[in-house]
Amino acid sequence: MAAPLAAPAAPEAGWFGHPRGLSTLFFTEMWERFSYYGMRAFLFLYMVNVLQFDVKHAGSVYGWYTFSAWAAPIVGGIVADRLLGQYRSVLLGGSIIALGHFTLAFHPLPFFYAGLALVATGTGLLKPNVSTLVGSLYDAGDARRDAGFSIFYMGINLGAALGPLIAGWFAQKVDWHIGFACAGIGMLLGLTQYVLGKGRLQPALDRLGARPRSTASAVASSPVPAAGDAPGRFGFTAVEWKRIAAMLVFFAFAVVFWAGYEQAGSTLNLFGDRYTDRTVLGYNFPSSWFVAVQAIFVILLAPGFAWLWVRLGPREPSSPAKFTFGLLFIGLSFLFLIPAARMAQSAPGALVGPLWLVGCYFIQELGELSLSPVGLSVFTKLAPVKIVGMMMGVWFLADALGNWLAGRAAGFFTSVPLAQLFGMVGVICLAAAAILALLIKPVTRLMGGVH
């Protein structure tokens, strides 16, 4: 006689109605983003002001570093799946990140390059696997999963806001190398509470131990092929090939978006440092603080966007339409800066008000919130079961390529008039938006019923 089926266990709830492990991962990622964005806020300025790199060389170094940090998670996910597991990958990755920041605190140039390499390597191990742990806190049918990721996303942006404000202040007001060390201390704080909170993660670790991550995530997120759609070339059905084609379209336009958006750490960072009046009520704040504005706007605007999509109901724009809005806003943000660029270069020593950059970042966040969460969601829904992990790596690769292009664009900061440079970036993004607008219906058809 078969044993009676056990009643399903009640969902664990201990932190705002979510598993207690979410608090551990929330603060782990918050401190990791604190360290990453805290250092990124003044990295370009350090290269041109302290290391005396010319802008073109600094742009190249910045581009390759940020490219590596966003491309490395592709390898980090494989390492966790095949060798270390998610928990140890996050622990090792965070330790390498901290070591990298403390290495950057030393003055000789070899330590600078070694520190950047360590931070990029550690980020590759930590970033994809901490997100996997968040998803594994919940059973496949747990309705709290999306809300849990929303809370986790707030932790990311809280760290991204605090990092430039604190580490950036130490770097520009006290000593650049203390700023690097401050980023390292932040990562150590994240690791400490991660280790102390391991017990809270045990349900997630048990689920990961019971099922391979790639299989679990694929079953939870990938669409079911249409009935009667038999496998074809390379084992993919005709519907799956169309969905892969749609993902490649999203990938190409995401690269353009990130190439504009990620100039916050390069071109726009220099504009804030050299051409913006940073005195408010008699206090001269560090230019790295501008980098925190993006994350602050995400925290303020994200609830409104979530409400808007729900409010629109069946009238909610499609994923290709939201991508179009993202490109449109990023293009408009650079056109918005053209008058400020002309005023700043109209006379030696001319400075523009800080609200120009704040306004630019506000417009950019309207685009980021239209595109970034949507892109992550649509890739999980469109990816065929057998390659879901690889296609998530492709999404990270779009950000990596965009970061590299953002660094290359910064190389023209001193050789091209700023109004022309900003105008070129804006027109490219607007042209991409116009092209994608024409492709909305074809791409929607390629998605094969996935919304």
Buried (B, 14 or more C-beta within 10 A) or exposed (E): EEEEEEEEEEBBEEBEEBBBBBBBBBBBBBBBBBBBBBBBBBBBBBBBBBBEBEBBBBBBBBBBBBBBBBBBBBBBBBBBBEEBBBBBBBBBBBBBBBBBBBBBBBEEEEBBEBBBBBBBBBBBBBBBBBBBBBBBBBBEEBEBBEBBBEBBBBBBBBBBBBBBBBBBBBBBEEEBBBBBBBBBBBBBBBBBBBEEBEEBBEBBBEBBEEBEBBEBBBEBBBBEBEEEBEEEEEEBBBBBBBBBBBBEBBBBBBBBBBBBBBBBBBBBBBBBBBBBBBEEEEEEBBBBBBBBBBBBBBBEBBEEBBEEBEEEEEEBBBBBBBBBBBBBBBBBBBBBBBEBBBBBBEEEEEEBBBEBBBBBBBBBBBBBBBBBBBBBBBBBBBBBBBBBBBBBBBBBBBBBBBBBBBBBBBBBBBEBEBBEBBBBBBEBBBEBBEBBBEBBEEBBEBBBEBE
